[in-house]
């Protein structure tokens, strides 16, 4: 009889422990979401945007040029199974060498 009561108590505690952990987890998540929401609304001055560096501007221009070339080559069927990332890598290298 004592073994039965003991095993029932162990079974109940094994079931109750994970449930209490989940409740604490969801409570912690809701508290952090509330605190982040409050911190976002209390910000008074937005951060100033920095201007892109000359290197970043050059990279954007190369990407635009390669994008135009990619669209033309794809429409003409000259990509030969090449994907955009591989095409972009090769085109970027080519344009960097050209401008250097």
Helices and strands as residue ranges (DSSP letters): H 2-41, H 54-76, H 84-99
